[in-house]
Amino acid sequence: MTDHGNALSQDSARFQPVGNKPKPASDPSSRLTSSATKSVAVLPVIANAPVAGNSMLATVLGAGMSVGFYGLLIGAMKFGPTQSFTGPLERYFLGHPVAVAATILFCFAAAILITKTMGVMAESGHLDRIRDSDLLPADVGQSSSPAEAWMDENDAGHVARNWLSELASLPETTRDSHLVIRLREVLTRQSQRGSKNLADDLRELAGRDADGAHDSLGLVRIIVWAIPMLGFLGTVIGITQTLGGLDFSSGTAAVDNLKSGLYVAFDTTAMGLVLSVVAIFLQFPVERSEQRMLAAVDARVGNLVSSTLPSDEASDNQTVLIAELCRGVQAAVAESLSNQATLWRSTIDSAQSQWQDVHEKNNATIADAFELTLAPALLKHAGAVADSSVIASDRLADQCGRWERSIESAQALLDQSVRQSSEQINSQTKLLNETLDDVCETLSTQQQTLAGHYASINQTHEAIGRLTEATVSLQHQMANPNNEANEAMADAMRILARAVDTLTTRMATDASSAKTTPTRRAA
């Protein structure tokens, strides 16, 4: 077991059950507990510790990181603008096959740490979201019978089994969290043997999870150890190849070849050391975060079970033992009374159902008697009612026929009246139209006559005006008599004569028009 597991084991020893009711061995309610234990199925203990991370995802991610890194590097080497910056990368990551192998191992280690970090973050999120009130049993202390209440206060296995059944109803995401899995394991063990070994169970599960978390990073530790070894191996291979191909006959070229070979050899060692140091620094915070998460799980599980499960340890105080024995007897008596009440209730219900059956049978018998007695009379009465209904139907049909014929004759008279009224209305309408035409024609004639009168009046007015002028001129001439005045006088007389003739003619025309109009109206 690791140091973290030992520390968690020491801390978990502090979580003792806080139940204040010890259970004596001679408790009379042990029969209730044993029967409840037989009736409840116990979940199997989960042997494998839950480990944060996903090995399949880490493998796929490591392969993708390796392929992506070397794909980008080779693409950058072939791309013109970035060729000047890829020289050091090509030297350290593509200078030797051992360097390529070390880089691929580092990618897999980084992928494992990334998936580990994701798993730890997910579990930490579950710890923050899940409240203690969501995990505690809801019916502790609320039992319906005294025996159940006594078992809730004294039987840790009974409480653990009920608690497990409530945890099974949680949502799937909550059940799959590390906290709920640990709590289910502890309760499974407690449901089998009580709370005497609660501290040992907490220490064992804490140590197991700590060992599982430590073992989950075993491949990363192997990779951290293997990367420098690969670097040293690349150095040895590079030096061996350089010395094997050394030819001193070429002089300066041999020295240059020796230096380039040593560069490649020592570059693999340098890159291996750098990658291993980076992997170690990446591993440390991931491991510490998982340890903190496991410590939080240990603390919460210890607090939950120690504050809920009753204690099974016997007390040294005889008074307490006797009090517990009395309480057990009281609970057994109360349970017996409850069973008797239930039995009496079932007996009364059975008697009531029997009385109900007898009552229903009597009702059926009475109904049959009524049916045998009243059926013939009812049938005879039904026949008479049917005959009366037939007669009434026939009478109603005859009456409806008479009503129908009366309605048809009334409809014929109504149609004839409508036709006569229509003919009279048409004749009156025609006569009215002719009268309206005559009136319109008369109005048109009168309008023309009025227009002629208006023109005659205008002409008369003009003639009177000329007559007035002639009279004035005549008076002026009479005041100054001479030949010219005589001529003017003659002209004025002629004008006056014409005006009088015109006025006479117009008056005669108006009189004839006035006589013609009454004649037309009379026609």
MARKETOR-441141 format. One line per field, with one value per residue (C-alpha): residue number from 1; x, y negated, z. Coordinates in steps of 0.05 Angstrom, whole numbers, plus 32768, in hexadecimal, padded with zeros to 4 digits. Layout:
% residues N
seq	c(NUM | ...)
xx	c(X | ...)
yy	c(Y | ...)
zz	c(Z | ...)
END
This chain:
% residues 523
seq	c(1 | 2 | 3 | 4 | 5 | 6 | 7 | 8 | 9 | 10 | 11 | 12 | 13 | 14 | 15 | 16 | 17 | 18 | 19 | 20 | 21 | 22 | 23 | 24 | 25 | 26 | 27 | 28 | 29 | 30 | 31 | 32 | 33 | 34 | 35 | 36 | 37 | 38 | 39 | 40 | 41 | 42 | 43 | 44 | 45 | 46 | 47 | 48 | 49 | 50 | 51 | 52 | 53 | 54 | 55 | 56 | 57 | 58 | 59 | 60 | 61 | 62 | 63 | 64 | 65 | 66 | 67 | 68 | 69 | 70 | 71 | 72 | 73 | 74 | 75 | 76 | 77 | 78 | 79 | 80 | 81 | 82 | 83 | 84 | 85 | 86 | 87 | 88 | 89 | 90 | 91 | 92 | 93 | 94 | 95 | 96 | 97 | 98 | 99 | 100 | 101 | 102 | 103 | 104 | 105 | 106 | 107 | 108 | 109 | 110 | 111 | 112 | 113 | 114 | 115 | 116 | 117 | 118 | 119 | 120 | 121 | 122 | 123 | 124 | 125 | 126 | 127 | 128 | 129 | 130 | 131 | 132 | 133 | 134 | 135 | 136 | 137 | 138 | 139 | 140 | 141 | 142 | 143 | 144 | 145 | 146 | 147 | 148 | 149 | 150 | 151 | 152 | 153 | 154 | 155 | 156 | 157 | 158 | 159 | 160 | 161 | 162 | 163 | 164 | 165 | 166 | 167 | 168 | 169 | 170 | 171 | 172 | 173 | 174 | 175 | 176 | 177 | 178 | 179 | 180 | 181 | 182 | 183 | 184 | 185 | 186 | 187 | 188 | 189 | 190 | 191 | 192 | 193 | 194 | 195 | 196 | 197 | 198 | 199 | 200 | 201 | 202 | 203 | 204 | 205 | 206 | 207 | 208 | 209 | 210 | 211 | 212 | 213 | 214 | 215 | 216 | 217 | 218 | 219 | 220 | 221 | 222 | 223 | 224 | 225 | 226 | 227 | 228 | 229 | 230 | 231 | 232 | 233 | 234 | 235 | 236 | 237 | 238 | 239 | 240 | 241 | 242 | 243 | 244 | 245 | 246 | 247 | 248 | 249 | 250 | 251 | 252 | 253 | 254 | 255 | 256 | 257 | 258 | 259 | 260 | 261 | 262 | 263 | 264 | 265 | 266 | 267 | 268 | 269 | 270 | 271 | 272 | 273 | 274 | 275 | 276 | 277 | 278 | 279 | 280 | 281 | 282 | 283 | 284 | 285 | 286 | 287 | 288 | 289 | 290 | 291 | 292 | 293 | 294 | 295 | 296 | 297 | 298 | 299 | 300 | 301 | 302 | 303 | 304 | 305 | 306 | 307 | 308 | 309 | 310 | 311 | 312 | 313 | 314 | 315 | 316 | 317 | 318 | 319 | 320 | 321 | 322 | 323 | 324 | 325 | 326 | 327 | 328 | 329 | 330 | 331 | 332 | 333 | 334 | 335 | 336 | 337 | 338 | 339 | 340 | 341 | 342 | 343 | 344 | 345 | 346 | 347 | 348 | 349 | 350 | 351 | 352 | 353 | 354 | 355 | 356 | 357 | 358 | 359 | 360 | 361 | 362 | 363 | 364 | 365 | 366 | 367 | 368 | 369 | 370 | 371 | 372 | 373 | 374 | 375 | 376 | 377 | 378 | 379 | 380 | 381 | 382 | 383 | 384 | 385 | 386 | 387 | 388 | 389 | 390 | 391 | 392 | 393 | 394 | 395 | 396 | 397 | 398 | 399 | 400 | 401 | 402 | 403 | 404 | 405 | 406 | 407 | 408 | 409 | 410 | 411 | 412 | 413 | 414 | 415 | 416 | 417 | 418 | 419 | 420 | 421 | 422 | 423 | 424 | 425 | 426 | 427 | 428 | 429 | 430 | 431 | 432 | 433 | 434 | 435 | 436 | 437 | 438 | 439 | 440 | 441 | 442 | 443 | 444 | 445 | 446 | 447 | 448 | 449 | 450 | 451 | 452 | 453 | 454 | 455 | 456 | 457 | 458 | 459 | 460 | 461 | 462 | 463 | 464 | 465 | 466 | 467 | 468 | 469 | 470 | 471 | 472 | 473 | 474 | 475 | 476 | 477 | 478 | 479 | 480 | 481 | 482 | 483 | 484 | 485 | 486 | 487 | 488 | 489 | 490 | 491 | 492 | 493 | 494 | 495 | 496 | 497 | 498 | 499 | 500 | 501 | 502 | 503 | 504 | 505 | 506 | 507 | 508 | 509 | 510 | 511 | 512 | 513 | 514 | 515 | 516 | 517 | 518 | 519 | 520 | 521 | 522 | 523)
xx	c(8000 | 801A | 8026 | 7FE5 | 7FC0 | 7FE0 | 7FCD | 7F85 | 7F83 | 7F99 | 7F66 | 7F2D | 7F39 | 7F1A | 7ED6 | 7EB3 | 7E68 | 7E43 | 7E06 | 7DF8 | 7DD1 | 7DFE | 7DE0 | 7DE6 | 7DEF | 7DB1 | 7D82 | 7D3D | 7D33 | 7D6B | 7D36 | 7D1B | 7D60 | 7D71 | 7D2F | 7D3B | 7D82 | 7D67 | 7D33 | 7D63 | 7D95 | 7DDB | 7E02 | 7E45 | 7E84 | 7EA6 | 7EED | 7F0C | 7F1B | 7EFF | 7F37 | 7F31 | 7F43 | 7F37 | 7F6D | 7F4D | 7F44 | 7F8D | 7FA6 | 7F7F | 7F93 | 7FDD | 7FDD | 7FB9 | 7FEB | 8026 | 800B | 7FF4 | 8037 | 8062 | 8030 | 8034 | 8080 | 8088 | 8056 | 807C | 80BE | 80A0 | 807F | 80AE | 80A1 | 80AA | 80E7 | 8117 | 80F4 | 80F0 | 813B | 8140 | 8100 | 811A | 815C | 813E | 80FE | 8113 | 815E | 815C | 8127 | 8132 | 811E | 80DE | 80CF | 80DB | 80AD | 8075 | 807B | 8077 | 8037 | 8018 | 802C | 800E | 7FCE | 7FC8 | 7FD2 | 7F9E | 7F69 | 7F7B | 7F71 | 7F2E | 7F17 | 7F2E | 7F0B | 7ECB | 7ECD | 7EDB | 7EA0 | 7E74 | 7E8E | 7E7B | 7E36 | 7E21 | 7E09 | 7E0A | 7DBF | 7DB6 | 7DDA | 7DBE | 7D84 | 7D42 | 7D1A | 7D4A | 7D23 | 7CE0 | 7CCE | 7C86 | 7C8D | 7CB3 | 7CDC | 7CF3 | 7D04 | 7D2D | 7D52 | 7D61 | 7D81 | 7DA7 | 7DB0 | 7DE6 | 7DDB | 7D91 | 7DA0 | 7DD7 | 7DA8 | 7D72 | 7DA7 | 7DC0 | 7D7A | 7D73 | 7DB7 | 7DA0 | 7D69 | 7D9A | 7DA7 | 7DD9 | 7E0D | 7E0A | 7E0F | 7E4D | 7E73 | 7EAE | 7E8C | 7E4D | 7E75 | 7E9F | 7E61 | 7E3F | 7E7C | 7E7E | 7E33 | 7E38 | 7E6B | 7E44 | 7E04 | 7E27 | 7E49 | 7E31 | 7E5C | 7E90 | 7EC4 | 7EB1 | 7EF5 | 7F18 | 7EEB | 7EF8 | 7F44 | 7F43 | 7F1A | 7F43 | 7F84 | 7F69 | 7F54 | 7F97 | 7FBC | 7F8F | 7F9D | 7FE8 | 7FE7 | 7FC0 | 7FFE | 802C | 8033 | 8044 | 807B | 8096 | 8096 | 80B9 | 80EE | 80F2 | 80FA | 8140 | 8154 | 8142 | 816B | 81A7 | 819B | 8199 | 81DA | 81FC | 81E2 | 81F7 | 823D | 8244 | 822E | 825C | 8299 | 828A | 8287 | 82C3 | 82F9 | 8337 | 8353 | 8324 | 8341 | 8314 | 82D6 | 82DE | 82DF | 82A0 | 827D | 8291 | 8274 | 8233 | 822A | 8238 | 8206 | 81CF | 81E3 | 81E2 | 81A3 | 817B | 8192 | 8182 | 813D | 812E | 8141 | 8117 | 80DA | 80E0 | 80E5 | 80A8 | 8081 | 8093 | 807C | 803B | 8030 | 8038 | 7FFB | 7FCF | 7FE2 | 7FD9 | 7F94 | 7F7D | 7F97 | 7F70 | 7F32 | 7F3A | 7F45 | 7F05 | 7EDF | 7EFC | 7EE7 | 7EA0 | 7E93 | 7EAF | 7E83 | 7E45 | 7E49 | 7E62 | 7E29 | 7DF2 | 7E02 | 7DF4 | 7E2B | 7E2F | 7E62 | 7E47 | 7E49 | 7E6C | 7E34 | 7E03 | 7DCD | 7DD2 | 7DCF | 7D91 | 7D70 | 7D7F | 7D63 | 7D24 | 7D1E | 7D26 | 7CF0 | 7CC4 | 7CCF | 7CC0 | 7C80 | 7C6C | 7C7A | 7C50 | 7C17 | 7C1D | 7C1A | 7BDD | 7BBB | 7BCB | 7BAF | 7B6F | 7B69 | 7B70 | 7B3D | 7B0B | 7B16 | 7B0B | 7ACA | 7AB3 | 7AC0 | 7A99 | 7A5F | 7A61 | 7A5E | 7A22 | 79FF | 7A0B | 79EF | 79B1 | 79A8 | 79AE | 797A | 7949 | 7954 | 7946 | 7905 | 78EF | 78FF | 78D5 | 789B | 7899 | 78B1 | 786D | 7848 | 787D | 787B | 782E | 7833 | 7868 | 783B | 7801 | 782F | 7848 | 7801 | 77EF | 782D | 781A | 77D3 | 77EE | 7821 | 77EA | 77C0 | 77FB | 780B | 77C3 | 77C5 | 7807 | 77E9 | 77AF | 77DF | 7809 | 77CD | 77B6 | 77FC | 77FD | 77B9 | 77CF | 780F | 77E7 | 77BB | 77F8 | 7819 | 77DA | 77D6 | 7820 | 7815 | 77D9 | 77FD | 7838 | 780C | 77EB | 782D | 7848 | 780C | 780F | 785A | 784F | 7819 | 7845 | 787F | 7852 | 7839 | 7881 | 7894 | 785A | 786E | 78B6 | 78A1 | 7873 | 78AB | 78D9 | 78A6 | 789B | 78E5 | 78EA | 78AF | 78D0 | 7910 | 78E9 | 78C6 | 790A | 7924 | 78E5 | 78ED | 7935 | 7921 | 78E8 | 7919 | 7948 | 790E | 78F8 | 793F | 7941 | 78FC | 7915 | 7951 | 7924 | 78F5 | 792F | 7949 | 7903 | 78FD | 7940 | 792D | 78EC | 7912 | 793D | 790F | 7930 | 7934 | 7964 | 7936 | 78FD | 7925 | 7939 | 78F0 | 78DC | 7912 | 78FB | 78B4 | 78C8 | 78F1 | 78B6 | 7887 | 78B5 | 78BC | 7870 | 7869 | 789D | 787D | 7838 | 7853 | 7875 | 7837 | 780E | 7840 | 7840 | 77F5 | 77F3 | 7828 | 7800 | 77C2 | 77E9 | 7805 | 77C2 | 77AC | 77E7 | 77DD | 7794 | 77A8)
yy	c(8000 | 7FBA | 7F82 | 7F61 | 7FA1 | 7FA7 | 7F5F | 7F6A | 7FA9 | 7F83 | 7F4C | 7F7E | 7F9C | 7F5C | 7F6B | 7F96 | 7FA3 | 7F6F | 7F99 | 7F94 | 7FD4 | 8012 | 8055 | 808C | 80D4 | 80EB | 80B9 | 80D6 | 80B2 | 80D9 | 8104 | 80C6 | 80B2 | 80F8 | 80FC | 80B8 | 80CE | 810B | 80E4 | 80B0 | 80C1 | 80A6 | 8087 | 80A7 | 8082 | 805E | 807A | 804A | 8004 | 7FCD | 7FA9 | 7F65 | 7F66 | 7F90 | 7FBE | 7FC4 | 7F79 | 7F6F | 7FA0 | 7F7F | 7F39 | 7F4D | 7F6A | 7F2C | 7EFD | 7F23 | 7F25 | 7EDC | 7EC3 | 7EE6 | 7ED5 | 7E8B | 7E8F | 7EB1 | 7E81 | 7E45 | 7E61 | 7E64 | 7E1F | 7DE8 | 7DAF | 7DDD | 7E05 | 7DD6 | 7DE3 | 7E2F | 7E3B | 7E45 | 7E6E | 7E9B | 7EA3 | 7EB8 | 7EDD | 7EFC | 7F02 | 7F4B | 7F83 | 7F86 | 7F3C | 7F4C | 7F86 | 7F59 | 7F24 | 7F56 | 7F71 | 7F2A | 7F1E | 7F5D | 7F47 | 7F02 | 7F22 | 7F4D | 7F0F | 7EE8 | 7F1F | 7F26 | 7EDB | 7EDD | 7F17 | 7EF4 | 7EB4 | 7EDA | 7EFD | 7EBB | 7E9D | 7ED6 | 7ECB | 7E82 | 7E8F | 7EC9 | 7EB2 | 7EDB | 7ED1 | 7EF4 | 7F32 | 7F39 | 7F69 | 7F45 | 7F75 | 7F7D | 7F6E | 7F6E | 7FB8 | 7FCC | 8001 | 8002 | 803F | 801A | 7FDD | 8008 | 8029 | 7FE4 | 7FD0 | 8010 | 803B | 801F | 8056 | 8044 | 7FFA | 800B | 8036 | 8001 | 7FCD | 7FF8 | 7FFE | 7FB2 | 7FA9 | 7FD7 | 7FA6 | 7F6C | 7F54 | 7F7C | 7F44 | 7F3E | 7F89 | 7F8D | 7F58 | 7F6C | 7F53 | 7F7D | 7FBB | 7FB6 | 7FAB | 7FE8 | 8013 | 7FFE | 8009 | 804D | 8064 | 8046 | 8068 | 80AB | 80A3 | 8063 | 8027 | 804B | 8048 | 8004 | 7FE4 | 8021 | 801E | 7FD3 | 7FDD | 8019 | 7FF6 | 7FB5 | 7FDC | 8004 | 7FC5 | 7FA4 | 7FE1 | 7FE1 | 7F98 | 7FA4 | 7FE1 | 7FBB | 7F8F | 7FCB | 7FC7 | 7F7D | 7F8D | 7FC3 | 7F91 | 7F5D | 7F91 | 7FAB | 7F68 | 7F58 | 7FA1 | 7F99 | 7F59 | 7F7E | 7FB7 | 7F85 | 7F67 | 7FAC | 7FBF | 7F7C | 7F81 | 7FC9 | 7FB8 | 7F7B | 7FA0 | 7FDB | 7FAF | 7F83 | 7F7F | 7F57 | 7F5A | 7F22 | 7EF1 | 7EB5 | 7ED7 | 7F10 | 7EDD | 7EBC | 7EFF | 7F0F | 7ECD | 7ED5 | 7F1C | 7F07 | 7ECE | 7EFE | 7F2F | 7EFB | 7ED9 | 7F19 | 7F19 | 7ECF | 7ED7 | 7F15 | 7EF0 | 7EB3 | 7EDD | 7F06 | 7EC7 | 7EA8 | 7EE9 | 7EEA | 7EA2 | 7EB2 | 7EF1 | 7ECF | 7EA0 | 7ED6 | 7F07 | 7ED3 | 7EBF | 7F08 | 7F10 | 7ED3 | 7EEE | 7F32 | 7F10 | 7EE8 | 7F29 | 7F4B | 7F12 | 7F0C | 7F57 | 7F5D | 7F24 | 7F40 | 7F87 | 7F75 | 7F43 | 7F71 | 7FB9 | 7FCD | 7FED | 8038 | 8035 | 804D | 801C | 802C | 800B | 8040 | 800C | 7FF9 | 8043 | 804E | 800F | 8027 | 806C | 804B | 8022 | 8060 | 8084 | 8047 | 8045 | 808F | 8087 | 804B | 8072 | 80AC | 807D | 8060 | 80A5 | 80B6 | 8076 | 8087 | 80CE | 80B3 | 8081 | 80B7 | 80E3 | 80AA | 809B | 80E5 | 80E6 | 80A6 | 80C3 | 8102 | 80D8 | 80B2 | 80F3 | 810B | 80C8 | 80CC | 8113 | 80FD | 80C3 | 80F3 | 8121 | 80E8 | 80CF | 8114 | 8119 | 80D5 | 80E9 | 8129 | 8104 | 80C4 | 80DD | 80F7 | 80B8 | 808C | 80B3 | 80AC | 8062 | 805A | 807C | 804D | 8011 | 802A | 8031 | 7FEB | 7FD0 | 7FEF | 7FD1 | 7F8D | 7F91 | 7F9F | 7F66 | 7F38 | 7F4D | 7F3E | 7EFA | 7EEB | 7EFE | 7ECE | 7E98 | 7EA4 | 7E9E | 7E5E | 7E41 | 7E54 | 7E31 | 7DF4 | 7DF4 | 7DF6 | 7DBC | 7D95 | 7DA1 | 7D89 | 7D4A | 7D3D | 7D43 | 7D14 | 7CE2 | 7CE6 | 7CD8 | 7C9D | 7C81 | 7C88 | 7C64 | 7C2C | 7C26 | 7C21 | 7BEB | 7BC5 | 7BC7 | 7BAB | 7B73 | 7B63 | 7B5F | 7B2E | 7B04 | 7B02 | 7AED | 7AB7 | 7A9E | 7A9C | 7A73 | 7A43 | 7A3B | 7A29 | 79F9 | 79D8 | 79D2 | 79B0 | 7982 | 7970 | 7960 | 7936 | 7911 | 7902 | 78E9 | 78C0 | 78A3 | 7890 | 7872 | 784A | 7832 | 781B | 77FC | 77D7 | 77BE | 77A9 | 7785 | 7760 | 774E | 7738 | 770C | 76EE | 76E2 | 76C4 | 7693 | 7681 | 7686 | 7688 | 76B6 | 76E6 | 76EB | 76FD | 7734 | 774E | 774A | 7774 | 77A7 | 77AC | 77B6 | 77ED | 7810 | 7809 | 7828 | 7863 | 786E | 786D | 78A0 | 78CD | 78CB | 78DA | 7916 | 7932 | 792B | 7950 | 7989 | 7990 | 7993 | 79CC | 79F3 | 79EC | 7A09 | 7A45 | 7A5C | 7A6A | 7A91 | 7AC0 | 7AC9 | 7ADB | 7B10)
zz	c(8000 | 7FEF | 8020 | 800B | 8019 | 805E | 806E | 8058 | 8082 | 80BF | 80B2 | 80A7 | 80EC | 8108 | 80E8 | 811C | 811C | 8145 | 8155 | 819F | 81A5 | 81AD | 819B | 81CF | 81B9 | 81DE | 81BE | 81B5 | 8173 | 8152 | 8130 | 810C | 80F6 | 80DC | 80B6 | 8097 | 8085 | 8061 | 803A | 801E | 7FE7 | 7FF4 | 7FBB | 7FAB | 7FC1 | 7F88 | 7F85 | 7F53 | 7F69 | 7F3B | 7F18 | 7EF7 | 7EAD | 7E6F | 7E54 | 7E0F | 7E09 | 7E20 | 7DEB | 7DB3 | 7DCB | 7DD0 | 7D89 | 7D6F | 7D92 | 7D75 | 7D2E | 7D32 | 7D4D | 7D19 | 7CE2 | 7CF4 | 7CF9 | 7CB5 | 7C96 | 7CB3 | 7C97 | 7C51 | 7C56 | 7C3E | 7C70 | 7CAD | 7C96 | 7CBA | 7CFD | 7CF8 | 7CFB | 7D47 | 7D49 | 7D11 | 7D35 | 7D78 | 7D63 | 7D20 | 7D29 | 7D3F | 7D44 | 7D8F | 7D93 | 7D6D | 7D9D | 7DDA | 7DBD | 7DB1 | 7DF8 | 7E13 | 7DEA | 7E08 | 7E4E | 7E42 | 7E28 | 7E67 | 7E93 | 7E6A | 7E71 | 7EBA | 7EC4 | 7EA1 | 7ECD | 7F0D | 7EF8 | 7EE9 | 7F2D | 7F50 | 7F2D | 7F46 | 7F8D | 7F89 | 7F6C | 7F99 | 7FDD | 801C | 8022 | 7FDE | 7FF7 | 803E | 8048 | 804C | 8078 | 80B4 | 80F3 | 80CE | 80D2 | 80D4 | 810B | 814E | 8137 | 80F9 | 8123 | 8153 | 8118 | 80FB | 813D | 814C | 810D | 80DF | 80AC | 80A6 | 809C | 806A | 8040 | 803F | 802D | 7FF3 | 7FD7 | 7FD8 | 7FB7 | 7F7F | 7F6D | 7F61 | 7F19 | 7EF2 | 7EEF | 7F3A | 7F46 | 7F19 | 7F41 | 7F6D | 7FAC | 7FA3 | 7F8E | 7FCE | 7FF8 | 7FD9 | 7FE7 | 8030 | 8039 | 8016 | 8049 | 8083 | 806D | 8074 | 80B8 | 80DA | 80ED | 8118 | 80E0 | 80C4 | 80D0 | 80B1 | 8074 | 806B | 8071 | 8042 | 800C | 8013 | 800C | 7FD1 | 7FAB | 7FBB | 7FA0 | 7F63 | 7F56 | 7F5F | 7F31 | 7EFB | 7EF0 | 7EEC | 7EA0 | 7EA6 | 7ED8 | 7EAA | 7E70 | 7E9B | 7EAB | 7E64 | 7E40 | 7E5E | 7E53 | 7E0A | 7E08 | 7E24 | 7DF3 | 7DB9 | 7DD2 | 7DD5 | 7D91 | 7D73 | 7D91 | 7D79 | 7D32 | 7D31 | 7D4A | 7D1C | 7CDF | 7CF1 | 7CBB | 7CD0 | 7C8A | 7C75 | 7CA9 | 7CB7 | 7C9A | 7CCD | 7D06 | 7CEA | 7CE5 | 7D2C | 7D46 | 7D20 | 7D39 | 7D81 | 7D79 | 7D66 | 7D9D | 7DD5 | 7DB9 | 7DC7 | 7E0F | 7E18 | 7DFA | 7E24 | 7E64 | 7E52 | 7E40 | 7E80 | 7EAB | 7E88 | 7E92 | 7EDD | 7EE6 | 7EC1 | 7EEB | 7F2F | 7F2D | 7F0F | 7F46 | 7F7D | 7F63 | 7F63 | 7FAA | 7FC0 | 7F9E | 7FC1 | 8004 | 7FFB | 7FE9 | 8027 | 8054 | 8039 | 803A | 8081 | 8099 | 8077 | 8091 | 80D6 | 80E0 | 80C6 | 80D8 | 8121 | 814A | 8155 | 818E | 81D1 | 820A | 824C | 8274 | 828C | 8295 | 824C | 8238 | 8263 | 8246 | 8200 | 8211 | 822B | 81ED | 81C2 | 81E9 | 81E3 | 8199 | 8193 | 81BB | 8191 | 8152 | 816D | 817D | 8138 | 811A | 8144 | 812E | 80E6 | 80F1 | 8111 | 80D8 | 80A4 | 80CA | 80CD | 8084 | 8074 | 809D | 807C | 8038 | 804C | 8065 | 8024 | 7FFD | 8026 | 801C | 7FD1 | 7FCF | 7FF4 | 7FC5 | 7F8A | 7FA9 | 7FB5 | 7F6E | 7F52 | 7F7B | 7F63 | 7F1C | 7F21 | 7F40 | 7F18 | 7ED4 | 7EBA | 7ED0 | 7EB2 | 7E71 | 7E6D | 7E7D | 7E48 | 7E15 | 7E26 | 7E22 | 7DDE | 7DC3 | 7DDD | 7DBD | 7D7A | 7D7D | 7D92 | 7D59 | 7D26 | 7D40 | 7D3E | 7CF7 | 7CE1 | 7D02 | 7CE1 | 7C9D | 7CA8 | 7CBE | 7C80 | 7C51 | 7C74 | 7C6C | 7C22 | 7C15 | 7C3B | 7C13 | 7BD2 | 7BE8 | 7BFD | 7BB9 | 7B94 | 7BBF | 7BB2 | 7B67 | 7B67 | 7B92 | 7B64 | 7B27 | 7B48 | 7B5E | 7B17 | 7AF9 | 7B2D | 7B20 | 7AD5 | 7ADE | 7B0E | 7ADD | 7AA5 | 7AD3 | 7AE6 | 7A9D | 7A90 | 7ACB | 7AB4 | 7A6F | 7A8B | 7AB8 | 7A7C | 7A53 | 7A8D | 7A94 | 7A4A | 7A52 | 7A8D | 7A66 | 7A2D | 7A5F | 7A7D | 7A37 | 7A27 | 7A68 | 7A57 | 7A12 | 7A31 | 7A62 | 7A2A | 7A03 | 7A40 | 7A47 | 79FF | 7A08 | 7A45 | 7A1F | 79E5 | 7A15 | 7A35 | 79F1 | 79DC | 7A18 | 7A08 | 79C0 | 79D5 | 79FF | 79C3 | 7985 | 7941 | 7905 | 7924 | 795F | 7932 | 7913 | 7956 | 796B | 7930 | 793F | 7987 | 7972 | 7943 | 7979 | 79A9 | 7975 | 796A | 79B5 | 79BD | 7984 | 79A1 | 79E6 | 79C8 | 79A1 | 79DF | 7A0A | 79D6 | 79D3 | 7A1F | 7A20 | 79ED | 7A14 | 7A54 | 7A31 | 7A15 | 7A59 | 7A7C | 7A40 | 7A46 | 7A90 | 7A85 | 7A51)
END
